[in-house]
Amino acid sequence: MQYLSPAVIIILAIAAILIFIRFAKKLFFHWALLIILEMALLILWPRSIEI
């Protein structure tokens, strides 16, 4: 099973943030996007990495 590398996830996250802010600059949507990205990271991040 292959995981997305941290660099790819970061690039996708930055791109998503920039695109989202371009279309919706309200603070509410910004925080909603951050929450969605955090959930996505928790799901997609390799389980082998331990905090």
C-alpha positions in Angstrom: 0.0 0.0 0.0 1.4 3.4 -1.0 0.8 6.5 1.0 0.9 10.1 -0.2 4.2 11.7 0.7 4.1 14.6 3.2 5.3 17.0 0.5 2.5 16.0 -1.8 -0.1 16.5 1.0 1.4 19.9 1.9 1.3 21.0 -1.7 -2.3 19.9 -2.2 -3.3 21.6 1.1 -1.6 24.9 0.1 -3.2 24.8 -3.3 -6.6 24.1 -1.8 -6.3 27.0 0.7 -5.3 29.4 -2.1 -8.1 28.4 -4.3 -10.6 28.4 -1.5 -9.6 31.9 -0.2 -9.8 33.2 -3.8 -13.5 32.2 -4.0 -14.5 32.6 -0.4 -12.6 35.1 1.8 -14.9 35.0 4.8 -13.4 33.8 8.0 -16.0 31.1 8.6 -15.2 29.4 5.3 -11.5 29.7 6.1 -11.9 27.9 9.4 -14.2 25.3 7.8 -11.4 24.6 5.3 -8.8 24.2 8.0 -11.0 21.7 9.8 -11.6 19.7 6.6 -7.9 19.6 5.9 -7.1 18.5 9.4 -9.6 15.6 9.1 -8.1 14.7 5.7 -4.6 14.6 7.2 -5.8 12.4 10.1 -7.3 10.0 7.5 -4.6 10.1 4.9 -1.4 10.3 7.0 0.6 7.1 7.2 -0.3 5.1 10.3 3.4 4.3 10.7 4.1 7.8 12.0 3.7 8.0 15.7 3.5 11.2 17.7 
